[in-house]
Amino acid sequence: MDKKICVVSMSVGKPASMTAVWINNELIMAERTSYPERRRDMELQLLRELREKEEKGFIVLVEEENSFITGRVGQRVRLRDPFMNGRPVLIEAMQIYKELERQKAIKLPRKESGKYILHQSIFDS
């Protein structure tokens, strides 16, 4: 099933979002957006953009520890939370990413594509 996806990272590094589509069993990453680090400035911009994404049919996932954003829009994801099989979401996500990468089923944005390469040393730790 084809899906439009928007993911937001709030608790690791500077706040940022990435849009992507899952189409024909491939993940196609589209656009990365950075947000101001100051909470109030970020809040105004981010809430508006995420509401627009939901209205356009995007699945909105927000990685955050509290419900600062997800109390109003999107679905909260915490990377340490258990996945359906009991393993942390982060571990499952990395395994799926590696599998899709091996199968040439991930298309990265041409601009800045080097930023999205996950090196083996990350998986070995």
Backbone as JSON Lines, residues from 0, in Angstrom:
{"i":0,"aa":"M","n":[0.83,-1.18,0.0],"ca":[0.0,0.0,0.0],"c":[0.88,1.25,0.0]}
{"i":1,"aa":"D","n":[0.62,2.16,-0.89],"ca":[1.4,3.39,-1.0],"c":[1.06,4.33,0.16]}
{"i":2,"aa":"K","n":[2.1,5.04,0.66],"ca":[1.9,5.94,1.8],"c":[2.77,7.17,1.64]}
{"i":3,"aa":"K","n":[2.26,8.29,2.14],"ca":[3.04,9.51,2.28],"c":[3.42,9.61,3.75]}
{"i":4,"aa":"I","n":[4.69,9.9,4.01],"ca":[5.2,9.85,5.37],"c":[5.94,11.15,5.69]}
{"i":5,"aa":"C","n":[5.76,11.62,6.9],"ca":[6.55,12.74,7.41],"c":[7.04,12.33,8.79]}
{"i":6,"aa":"V","n":[8.35,12.33,8.98],"ca":[8.92,12.01,10.29],"c":[9.63,13.24,10.82]}
{"i":7,"aa":"V","n":[9.54,13.42,12.13],"ca":[10.16,14.58,12.77],"c":[11.02,14.07,13.92]}
{"i":8,"aa":"S","n":[12.24,14.56,14.0],"ca":[13.13,14.24,15.11],"c":[13.24,15.46,16.01]}
{"i":9,"aa":"M","n":[12.87,15.28,17.27],"ca":[12.87,16.39,18.22],"c":[13.93,16.24,19.3]}
{"i":10,"aa":"S","n":[14.36,15.03,19.6],"ca":[15.23,14.84,20.77],"c":[16.65,14.42,20.43]}
{"i":11,"aa":"V","n":[16.97,14.31,19.16],"ca":[18.34,13.96,18.76],"c":[18.82,15.04,17.8]}
{"i":12,"aa":"G","n":[19.8,15.82,18.22],"ca":[20.32,16.88,17.36],"c":[19.33,18.02,17.21]}
{"i":13,"aa":"K","n":[19.51,18.81,16.16],"ca":[18.61,19.93,15.89],"c":[17.28,19.4,15.36]}
{"i":14,"aa":"P","n":[16.17,20.03,15.73],"ca":[14.87,19.57,15.23],"c":[14.82,19.6,13.7]}
{"i":15,"aa":"A","n":[14.33,18.51,13.12],"ca":[14.26,18.41,11.66],"c":[13.15,17.44,11.27]}
{"i":16,"aa":"S","n":[12.67,17.59,10.04],"ca":[11.69,16.65,9.5],"c":[12.16,16.14,8.15]}
{"i":17,"aa":"M","n":[11.6,15.01,7.75],"ca":[11.89,14.42,6.45],"c":[10.58,13.9,5.89]}
{"i":18,"aa":"T","n":[10.31,14.22,4.64],"ca":[9.15,13.64,3.98],"c":[9.63,12.53,3.05]}
{"i":19,"aa":"A","n":[8.77,11.56,2.86],"ca":[9.1,10.42,2.01],"c":[7.8,9.79,1.53]}
{"i":20,"aa":"V","n":[7.92,8.93,0.55],"ca":[6.78,8.13,0.11],"c":[7.21,6.67,0.07]}
{"i":21,"aa":"W","n":[6.29,5.81,0.4],"ca":[6.47,4.37,0.25],"c":[5.59,4.01,-0.92]}
{"i":22,"aa":"I","n":[6.21,3.7,-2.06],"ca":[5.46,3.44,-3.28],"c":[6.12,2.29,-4.03]}
{"i":23,"aa":"N","n":[5.31,1.35,-4.48],"ca":[5.81,0.17,-5.19],"c":[6.91,-0.53,-4.4]}
{"i":24,"aa":"N","n":[6.73,-0.64,-3.1],"ca":[7.67,-1.32,-2.2],"c":[9.05,-0.68,-2.18]}
{"i":25,"aa":"E","n":[9.1,0.63,-2.39],"ca":[10.35,1.38,-2.27],"c":[10.12,2.6,-1.4]}
{"i":26,"aa":"L","n":[11.14,2.96,-0.63],"ca":[11.11,4.16,0.18],"c":[11.84,5.26,-0.57]}
{"i":27,"aa":"I","n":[11.14,6.31,-0.9],"ca":[11.73,7.42,-1.64],"c":[11.72,8.64,-0.73]}
{"i":28,"aa":"M","n":[12.91,9.02,-0.27],"ca":[13.05,10.17,0.61],"c":[13.03,11.44,-0.23]}
{"i":29,"aa":"A","n":[12.27,12.42,0.23],"ca":[12.06,13.61,-0.59],"c":[12.73,14.86,-0.05]}
{"i":30,"aa":"E","n":[12.25,15.38,1.05],"ca":[12.68,16.7,1.48],"c":[12.97,16.73,2.97]}
{"i":31,"aa":"R","n":[14.1,17.35,3.32],"ca":[14.48,17.54,4.72],"c":[14.3,19.0,5.07]}
{"i":32,"aa":"T","n":[13.71,19.26,6.23],"ca":[13.5,20.62,6.71],"c":[14.06,20.74,8.12]}
{"i":33,"aa":"S","n":[14.85,21.77,8.37],"ca":[15.35,22.05,9.72],"c":[14.46,23.1,10.36]}
{"i":34,"aa":"Y","n":[14.41,23.06,11.68],"ca":[13.58,24.0,12.43],"c":[14.42,24.74,13.45]}
{"i":35,"aa":"P","n":[13.96,25.91,13.89],"ca":[14.69,26.67,14.9],"c":[14.82,25.84,16.18]}
{"i":36,"aa":"E","n":[15.92,26.02,16.89],"ca":[16.11,25.29,18.14],"c":[15.28,25.88,19.27]}
{"i":37,"aa":"R","n":[15.01,27.15,19.21],"ca":[14.2,27.8,20.24],"c":[12.78,27.25,20.18]}
{"i":38,"aa":"R","n":[12.32,26.71,21.29],"ca":[11.07,25.96,21.34],"c":[9.87,26.74,20.8]}
{"i":39,"aa":"R","n":[9.7,27.96,21.2],"ca":[8.54,28.75,20.77],"c":[8.57,29.01,19.27]}
{"i":40,"aa":"D","n":[9.73,29.35,18.73],"ca":[9.85,29.6,17.29],"c":[9.57,28.33,16.49]}
{"i":41,"aa":"M","n":[10.12,27.23,16.96],"ca":[9.93,25.94,16.29],"c":[8.46,25.53,16.33]}
{"i":42,"aa":"E","n":[7.84,25.7,17.47],"ca":[6.46,25.26,17.67],"c":[5.51,25.87,16.64]}
{"i":43,"aa":"L","n":[5.6,27.16,16.44],"ca":[4.68,27.83,15.51],"c":[4.82,27.29,14.1]}
{"i":44,"aa":"Q","n":[6.05,27.18,13.63],"ca":[6.3,26.7,12.27],"c":[5.95,25.23,12.12]}
{"i":45,"aa":"L","n":[6.39,24.43,13.06],"ca":[6.22,22.98,12.97],"c":[4.75,22.57,13.04]}
{"i":46,"aa":"L","n":[4.0,23.12,13.97],"ca":[2.59,22.75,14.08],"c":[1.83,23.06,12.8]}
{"i":47,"aa":"R","n":[2.08,24.22,12.23],"ca":[1.4,24.6,10.99],"c":[1.73,23.62,9.88]}
{"i":48,"aa":"E","n":[3.02,23.32,9.72],"ca":[3.45,22.41,8.64],"c":[2.91,21.0,8.84]}
{"i":49,"aa":"L","n":[2.93,20.5,10.07],"ca":[2.46,19.13,10.31],"c":[0.95,19.01,10.12]}
{"i":50,"aa":"R","n":[0.22,20.01,10.51],"ca":[-1.24,19.99,10.27],"c":[-1.53,19.96,8.77]}
{"i":51,"aa":"E","n":[-0.77,20.75,8.01],"ca":[-0.94,20.75,6.55],"c":[-0.63,19.37,5.98]}
{"i":52,"aa":"K","n":[0.42,18.73,6.49],"ca":[0.78,17.39,6.0],"c":[-0.34,16.4,6.29]}
{"i":53,"aa":"E","n":[-0.88,16.42,7.51],"ca":[-1.97,15.5,7.83],"c":[-3.18,15.74,6.92]}
{"i":54,"aa":"E","n":[-3.48,16.99,6.65],"ca":[-4.6,17.3,5.75],"c":[-4.37,16.76,4.35]}
{"i":55,"aa":"K","n":[-3.1,16.64,3.95],"ca":[-2.75,16.12,2.63],"c":[-2.6,14.6,2.64]}
{"i":56,"aa":"G","n":[-2.91,13.95,3.77],"ca":[-2.89,12.5,3.83],"c":[-1.57,11.88,4.27]}
{"i":57,"aa":"F","n":[-0.66,12.66,4.81],"ca":[0.61,12.12,5.3],"c":[0.4,11.43,6.64]}
{"i":58,"aa":"I","n":[1.14,10.36,6.87],"ca":[1.28,9.78,8.19],"c":[2.36,10.62,8.85]}
{"i":59,"aa":"V","n":[2.07,11.22,10.0],"ca":[3.02,12.1,10.68],"c":[3.51,11.41,11.96]}
{"i":60,"aa":"L","n":[4.8,11.11,12.0],"ca":[5.43,10.47,13.16],"c":[6.42,11.45,13.77]}
{"i":61,"aa":"V","n":[6.31,11.68,15.07],"ca":[7.17,12.64,15.75],"c":[7.95,11.92,16.83]}
{"i":62,"aa":"E","n":[9.26,11.94,16.71],"ca":[10.15,11.34,17.71],"c":[10.39,12.4,18.77]}
{"i":63,"aa":"E","n":[9.74,12.22,19.92],"ca":[9.91,13.15,21.03],"c":[9.65,12.42,22.34]}
{"i":64,"aa":"E","n":[10.25,12.9,23.41],"ca":[10.1,12.26,24.71],"c":[8.79,12.63,25.39]}
{"i":65,"aa":"N","n":[8.33,13.85,25.21],"ca":[7.08,14.26,25.83],"c":[6.03,14.43,24.74]}
{"i":66,"aa":"S","n":[4.94,15.09,25.04],"ca":[3.9,15.26,24.01],"c":[3.76,16.74,23.63]}
{"i":67,"aa":"F","n":[4.87,17.44,23.57],"ca":[4.89,18.86,23.22],"c":[4.23,19.09,21.86]}
{"i":68,"aa":"I","n":[4.57,18.31,20.87],"ca":[3.98,18.41,19.54],"c":[2.83,17.42,19.39]}
{"i":69,"aa":"T","n":[3.07,16.17,19.77],"ca":[2.07,15.12,19.53],"c":[0.82,15.26,20.39]}
{"i":70,"aa":"G","n":[0.84,16.13,21.36],"ca":[-0.38,16.44,22.09],"c":[-1.38,17.17,21.2]}
{"i":71,"aa":"R","n":[-0.89,17.67,20.05],"ca":[-1.74,18.45,19.14],"c":[-1.78,17.91,17.72]}
{"i":72,"aa":"V","n":[-0.73,17.25,17.29],"ca":[-0.69,16.74,15.91],"c":[0.31,15.59,15.83]}
{"i":73,"aa":"G","n":[0.03,14.63,14.98],"ca":[0.95,13.52,14.75],"c":[0.88,12.43,15.8]}
{"i":74,"aa":"Q","n":[1.72,11.43,15.58],"ca":[1.8,10.27,16.47],"c":[3.2,10.22,17.07]}
{"i":75,"aa":"R","n":[3.28,10.08,18.38],"ca":[4.59,10.06,19.05],"c":[5.27,8.71,18.87]}
{"i":76,"aa":"V","n":[6.56,8.78,18.62],"ca":[7.41,7.59,18.52],"c":[8.62,7.84,19.42]}
{"i":77,"aa":"R","n":[8.94,6.87,20.25],"ca":[10.18,6.95,21.04],"c":[11.04,5.77,20.63]}
{"i":78,"aa":"L","n":[12.27,6.05,20.27],"ca":[13.14,5.02,19.72],"c":[13.48,3.93,20.72]}
{"i":79,"aa":"R","n":[13.37,4.22,21.99],"ca":[13.67,3.2,23.01],"c":[12.47,2.32,23.33]}
{"i":80,"aa":"D","n":[11.28,2.71,22.89],"ca":[10.08,1.92,23.17],"c":[10.16,0.56,22.48]}
{"i":81,"aa":"P","n":[9.51,-0.45,23.05],"ca":[9.53,-1.77,22.42],"c":[8.66,-1.82,21.16]}
{"i":82,"aa":"F","n":[9.18,-2.51,20.17],"ca":[8.44,-2.79,18.94],"c":[7.53,-3.98,19.24]}
{"i":83,"aa":"M","n":[6.75,-4.42,18.28],"ca":[5.82,-5.54,18.48],"c":[6.52,-6.81,18.96]}
{"i":84,"aa":"N","n":[7.78,-6.99,18.57],"ca":[8.51,-8.2,18.96],"c":[9.29,-8.02,20.25]}
{"i":85,"aa":"G","n":[9.15,-6.87,20.91],"ca":[9.82,-6.62,22.18],"c":[11.16,-5.91,22.06]}
{"i":86,"aa":"R","n":[11.76,-5.92,20.88],"ca":[13.03,-5.22,20.68],"c":[12.77,-3.72,20.55]}
{"i":87,"aa":"P","n":[13.75,-2.87,20.91],"ca":[13.55,-1.43,20.77],"c":[13.25,-1.03,19.32]}
{"i":88,"aa":"V","n":[12.4,-0.03,19.16],"ca":[12.04,0.49,17.84],"c":[13.29,0.85,17.05]}
{"i":89,"aa":"L","n":[14.28,1.45,17.7],"ca":[15.51,1.85,17.0],"c":[16.2,0.65,16.36]}
{"i":90,"aa":"I","n":[16.32,-0.45,17.08],"ca":[16.98,-1.65,16.54],"c":[16.19,-2.2,15.36]}
{"i":91,"aa":"E","n":[14.88,-2.3,15.5],"ca":[14.05,-2.8,14.4],"c":[14.16,-1.91,13.18]}
{"i":92,"aa":"A","n":[14.1,-0.6,13.4],"ca":[14.19,0.35,12.28],"c":[15.52,0.21,11.55]}
{"i":93,"aa":"M","n":[16.6,0.05,12.29],"ca":[17.92,-0.09,11.65],"c":[18.01,-1.39,10.85]}
{"i":94,"aa":"Q","n":[17.45,-2.45,11.37],"ca":[17.46,-3.73,10.64],"c":[16.66,-3.62,9.35]}
{"i":95,"aa":"I","n":[15.51,-2.98,9.41],"ca":[14.68,-2.79,8.22],"c":[15.39,-1.9,7.22]}
{"i":96,"aa":"Y","n":[16.02,-0.84,7.7],"ca":[16.77,0.07,6.83],"c":[17.87,-0.69,6.08]}
{"i":97,"aa":"K","n":[18.63,-1.5,6.83],"ca":[19.71,-2.28,6.19],"c":[19.15,-3.23,5.13]}
{"i":98,"aa":"E","n":[18.04,-3.88,5.44],"ca":[17.43,-4.8,4.48],"c":[16.99,-4.06,3.22]}
{"i":99,"aa":"L","n":[16.3,-2.94,3.38],"ca":[15.87,-2.16,2.21],"c":[17.06,-1.65,1.41]}
{"i":100,"aa":"E","n":[18.1,-1.25,2.11],"ca":[19.31,-0.77,1.43],"c":[19.95,-1.88,0.6]}
{"i":101,"aa":"R","n":[20.05,-3.08,1.18],"ca":[20.62,-4.23,0.45],"c":[19.79,-4.56,-0.79]}
{"i":102,"aa":"Q","n":[18.5,-4.36,-0.7],"ca":[17.6,-4.67,-1.8],"c":[17.44,-3.51,-2.78]}
{"i":103,"aa":"K","n":[18.23,-2.46,-2.59],"ca":[18.18,-1.26,-3.46],"c":[16.77,-0.68,-3.49]}
{"i":104,"aa":"A","n":[16.11,-0.66,-2.32],"ca":[14.72,-0.19,-2.23],"c":[14.61,1.15,-1.51]}
{"i":105,"aa":"I","n":[15.74,1.86,-1.38],"ca":[15.72,3.19,-0.78],"c":[16.32,4.16,-1.79]}
{"i":106,"aa":"K","n":[15.58,5.22,-2.05],"ca":[16.09,6.28,-2.92],"c":[16.27,7.52,-2.07]}
{"i":107,"aa":"L","n":[17.5,8.01,-2.03],"ca":[17.84,9.17,-1.21],"c":[17.69,10.45,-2.01]}
{"i":108,"aa":"P","n":[17.5,11.58,-1.34],"ca":[17.47,12.85,-2.07],"c":[18.82,13.06,-2.75]}
{"i":109,"aa":"R","n":[18.81,13.48,-3.99],"ca":[20.07,13.69,-4.71],"c":[20.93,14.72,-3.99]}
{"i":110,"aa":"K","n":[20.29,15.8,-3.61],"ca":[20.99,16.84,-2.87],"c":[21.22,16.32,-1.46]}
{"i":111,"aa":"E","n":[22.41,16.34,-0.99],"ca":[22.77,15.91,0.37],"c":[22.65,14.4,0.58]}
{"i":112,"aa":"S","n":[22.73,13.6,-0.46],"ca":[22.52,12.15,-0.3],"c":[23.52,11.52,0.66]}
{"i":113,"aa":"G","n":[24.71,12.08,0.77],"ca":[25.72,11.54,1.68],"c":[25.32,11.62,3.14]}
{"i":114,"aa":"K","n":[24.41,12.52,3.47],"ca":[23.97,12.67,4.86],"c":[23.12,11.5,5.34]}
{"i":115,"aa":"Y","n":[22.62,10.69,4.43],"ca":[21.68,9.65,4.79],"c":[22.29,8.25,4.76]}
{"i":116,"aa":"I","n":[23.57,8.17,4.57],"ca":[24.25,6.87,4.54],"c":[24.57,6.47,5.98]}
{"i":117,"aa":"L","n":[24.13,5.29,6.37],"ca":[24.43,4.77,7.7],"c":[25.57,3.77,7.58]}
{"i":118,"aa":"H","n":[26.67,4.06,8.23],"ca":[27.84,3.2,8.13],"c":[27.71,1.98,9.03]}
{"i":119,"aa":"Q","n":[28.36,0.91,8.64],"ca":[28.29,-0.36,9.37],"c":[28.68,-0.2,10.84]}
{"i":120,"aa":"S","n":[29.6,0.71,11.15],"ca":[30.04,0.87,12.53],"c":[28.88,1.24,13.46]}
{"i":121,"aa":"I","n":[27.87,1.91,12.93],"ca":[26.69,2.25,13.74],"c":[25.96,0.98,14.17]}
{"i":122,"aa":"F","n":[25.88,0.03,13.27],"ca":[25.16,-1.21,13.56],"c":[25.96,-2.13,14.47]}
{"i":123,"aa":"D","n":[27.29,-1.99,14.43],"ca":[28.14,-2.86,15.23],"c":[28.17,-2.48,16.7]}
{"i":124,"aa":"S","n":[27.76,-1.23,17.03],"ca":[27.85,-0.8,18.43],"c":[26.75,-1.37,19.28]}
